[in-house]
Amino acid sequence: MVPRPHRVARRRRETSNTWTLELEPVSDELLRPAPGQFTMLYAFGVGEVPISVSGYAEGPLVHTVRAVGAVTEAVCASKRGAVLGVRGPFGNSWPVEAAAGGDAVVVAGGIGLAPLRPVLYELVRHRSEYGHAALLYGGRTPADLLYRRELERWRAKLDVDVTVDSAEGGWGGKVGFVAKLVGGARFDSRSTTAFICGPEVMMRTTVQALIERDVSPERIWVSLERNMRCGLGHCGHCQLGPTLICRDGPVYRWDEVEPLLEVREL
Ligand SMILES: Cc1cc2nc3c(=O)[nH]c(=O)nc-3n(C[C@H](O)[C@H](O)[C@H](O)COP(=O)(O)OP(=O)(O)OC[C@H]3O[C@@H](n4cnc5c(N)ncnc54)[C@H](O)[C@@H]3O)c2cc1C
C-alpha cells in the first residue's frame, strides 16, 4: 500500500491535454510491468489514480495521462525532477505471447492506445512470430491522435489504419468511427486474436464488427476501466458482478465479461 517515490525523468506533450511521463525510482529497483498492467499513481497531497503502463517493461516506467480532473491534472503538470508516488504494477496482462502463430489485430480508441502500446512493441519486436498484424486507431480529431511519430514508424512493420471522428481542413485521412476499419483490415479470422481498448461503446461496436468477420469471441480481449481506490482487490470500488477489475482484470476475454457489462450496477 505504500507508494514508492519515482522522479519524472522526461515528459513529452502528446496533445493539448495529454502527456507522456517517464518515471525513474528514487531509490528502488526499476519495475518490470507486463503489457496491460497499471499502477496507482499518486500526486502527493492531491490523490491517487490508476494509470496503465504505456512503455517497455525494461527501462523507466512510462505512463501516458490525459488530464480530466484534479489528480490527472496534477500528474500532467509534474515537471522534470518532480516526485510522484507509485504503487504496483497491478492487474493482469494482454495475452500477447499466446497470440503468436496467428494474426493479431489491435483496435484502440483515444487514450485507449496507451495501454495497447506495449502490445504493439511486442508485436513489432517479435514480428516474425505473428501472421498479419494490424493497428486500427481512432481519435476524436487529428489533434487528439497520440504517438504520431511512432504511428509512422509502426507502418513499416504493421498494417496501420487511422481514422478520426471529425476533422476540419488539412486532414487527408479517414473520417468515421474506428469500428468501421475492421471490415477492411487484413486478417484470417480463424487465427486472429484481437486486443481492444477505448470507450465502452467503441469496444462494443468493434467487437460486433469482429464477430461479423467470424472472429471468435474467445479470441477477443478488452481492457476495462472503473473507478479504483486500493488496486489490490480489498476495497471493492471496481467490482463488476463477481469480478474485481483491479485484481482479476483489467484485461478480460469478451465472452466472459460481456454478460457482466449488461448488468446495471445499483
Ligand atoms: C485500469 C485503469 C487504467 C487507466 N489507464 C489510464 C491511462 O493510461 N491514461 C489515462 O489518462 N487514464 C487512465 N485511466 C483513467 C484514469 O484513472 C482517470 O482518468 C482518473 O482516475 C481521473 O481522476 P481525476 O482525479 O483526474 O479526475 P476525476 O475528477 O476523478 O474524474 C474526472 C472525470 O473522469 C471520469 N473518471 C474518473 N475515473 C475514471 C475511470 N477510472 N475511468 C473512466 N472515467 C473516469 C469521471 O467520471 C469524471 O468525468 C485508467 C483507469 C483505469 C481503471
The ligand as an SDF file (V2000), in Angstrom:
LIG
                    3D

 53 58  0  0  0  0  0  0  0  0999 V2000
   -7.0670    0.2270  -15.0600 C   0  0  0  0  0  0  0  0  0  0  0  0
   -7.1600    1.6650  -15.4850 C   0  0  0  0  0  0  0  0  0  0  0  0
   -6.1930    2.1800  -16.3240 C   0  0  0  0  0  0  0  0  0  0  0  0
   -6.2490    3.5160  -16.7270 C   0  0  0  0  0  0  0  0  0  0  0  0
   -5.2650    3.9870  -17.5470 N   0  0  0  0  0  0  0  0  0  0  0  0
   -5.2570    5.2890  -17.8960 C   0  0  0  0  0  0  0  0  0  0  0  0
   -4.1950    5.7940  -18.7130 C   0  0  0  0  0  0  0  0  0  0  0  0
   -3.2730    5.0760  -19.1370 O   0  0  0  0  0  0  0  0  0  0  0  0
   -4.2270    7.1100  -19.0080 N   0  0  0  0  0  0  0  0  0  0  0  0
   -5.2250    7.9510  -18.5520 C   0  0  0  0  0  0  0  0  0  0  0  0
   -5.1750    9.1470  -18.8580 O   0  0  0  0  0  0  0  0  0  0  0  0
   -6.2460    7.4970  -17.8020 N   0  0  0  0  0  0  0  0  0  0  0  0
   -6.2800    6.1780  -17.4430 C   0  0  0  0  0  0  0  0  0  0  0  0
   -7.2900    5.7090  -16.6490 N   0  0  0  0  0  0  0  0  0  0  0  0
   -8.3570    6.6360  -16.2070 C   0  0  0  0  0  0  0  0  0  0  0  0
   -7.8750    7.4770  -15.0230 C   0  0  0  0  0  0  0  0  0  0  0  0
   -7.6520    6.6390  -13.9120 O   0  0  0  0  0  0  0  0  0  0  0  0
   -8.9380    8.5480  -14.6740 C   0  0  0  0  0  0  0  0  0  0  0  0
   -8.9900    9.4960  -15.7070 O   0  0  0  0  0  0  0  0  0  0  0  0
   -8.5910    9.2400  -13.3720 C   0  0  0  0  0  0  0  0  0  0  0  0
   -8.8470    8.3480  -12.2940 O   0  0  0  0  0  0  0  0  0  0  0  0
   -9.3950   10.5150  -13.1810 C   0  0  0  0  0  0  0  0  0  0  0  0
   -9.0490   11.0690  -11.9110 O   0  0  0  0  0  0  0  0  0  0  0  0
   -9.0300   12.6460  -11.6710 P   0  0  0  0  0  0  0  0  0  0  0  0
   -8.9470   12.8970  -10.2050 O   0  0  0  0  0  0  0  0  0  0  0  0
   -8.0030   13.3200  -12.5080 O   0  0  0  0  0  0  0  0  0  0  0  0
  -10.4270   13.1060  -12.2030 O   0  0  0  0  0  0  0  0  0  0  0  0
  -11.8700   12.9260  -11.5250 P   0  0  0  0  0  0  0  0  0  0  0  0
  -12.2840   14.2760  -11.0460 O   0  0  0  0  0  0  0  0  0  0  0  0
  -11.8840   11.7690  -10.5890 O   0  0  0  0  0  0  0  0  0  0  0  0
  -12.6880   12.4930  -12.8030 O   0  0  0  0  0  0  0  0  0  0  0  0
  -12.7830   13.3360  -13.9660 C   0  0  0  0  0  0  0  0  0  0  0  0
  -13.6750   12.6480  -14.9720 C   0  0  0  0  0  0  0  0  0  0  0  0
  -13.1460   11.3650  -15.3370 O   0  0  0  0  0  0  0  0  0  0  0  0
  -14.0780   10.3480  -15.0130 C   0  0  0  0  0  0  0  0  0  0  0  0
  -13.3370    9.1990  -14.4340 N   0  0  0  0  0  0  0  0  0  0  0  0
  -12.7650    9.1340  -13.2330 C   0  0  0  0  0  0  0  0  0  0  0  0
  -12.1770    7.9550  -13.0400 N   0  0  0  0  0  0  0  0  0  0  0  0
  -12.4000    7.2470  -14.1570 C   0  0  0  0  0  0  0  0  0  0  0  0
  -12.0610    5.9550  -14.5780 C   0  0  0  0  0  0  0  0  0  0  0  0
  -11.3830    5.0930  -13.8160 N   0  0  0  0  0  0  0  0  0  0  0  0
  -12.4540    5.5680  -15.7930 N   0  0  0  0  0  0  0  0  0  0  0  0
  -13.1520    6.3950  -16.5720 C   0  0  0  0  0  0  0  0  0  0  0  0
  -13.5040    7.6300  -16.2470 N   0  0  0  0  0  0  0  0  0  0  0  0
  -13.1390    8.0490  -15.0550 C   0  0  0  0  0  0  0  0  0  0  0  0
  -15.0150   10.9260  -14.0020 C   0  0  0  0  0  0  0  0  0  0  0  0
  -16.2960   10.3200  -14.0580 O   0  0  0  0  0  0  0  0  0  0  0  0
  -15.0830   12.3690  -14.4380 C   0  0  0  0  0  0  0  0  0  0  0  0
  -15.9660   12.5580  -15.5120 O   0  0  0  0  0  0  0  0  0  0  0  0
   -7.2950    4.3730  -16.2570 C   0  0  0  0  0  0  0  0  0  0  0  0
   -8.2600    3.8410  -15.4100 C   0  0  0  0  0  0  0  0  0  0  0  0
   -8.2090    2.5160  -15.0250 C   0  0  0  0  0  0  0  0  0  0  0  0
   -9.2610    1.9680  -14.1060 C   0  0  0  0  0  0  0  0  0  0  0  0
  1  2  1  0
  2  3  1  0
  2 52  2  0
  3  4  2  0
  4  5  1  0
  4 50  1  0
  5  6  2  0
  6  7  1  0
  6 13  1  0
  7  8  2  0
  7  9  1  0
  9 10  1  0
 10 11  2  0
 10 12  1  0
 12 13  2  0
 13 14  1  0
 14 15  1  0
 14 50  1  0
 15 16  1  0
 16 17  1  0
 16 18  1  0
 18 19  1  0
 18 20  1  0
 20 21  1  0
 20 22  1  0
 22 23  1  0
 23 24  1  0
 24 25  2  0
 24 26  1  0
 24 27  1  0
 27 28  1  0
 28 29  2  0
 28 30  1  0
 28 31  1  0
 31 32  1  0
 32 33  1  0
 33 34  1  0
 33 48  1  0
 34 35  1  0
 35 36  1  0
 35 46  1  0
 36 37  1  0
 36 45  1  0
 37 38  2  0
 38 39  1  0
 39 40  1  0
 39 45  2  0
 40 41  1  0
 40 42  2  0
 42 43  1  0
 43 44  2  0
 44 45  1  0
 46 47  1  0
 46 48  1  0
 48 49  1  0
 50 51  2  0
 51 52  1  0
 52 53  1  0
M  END
$$$$
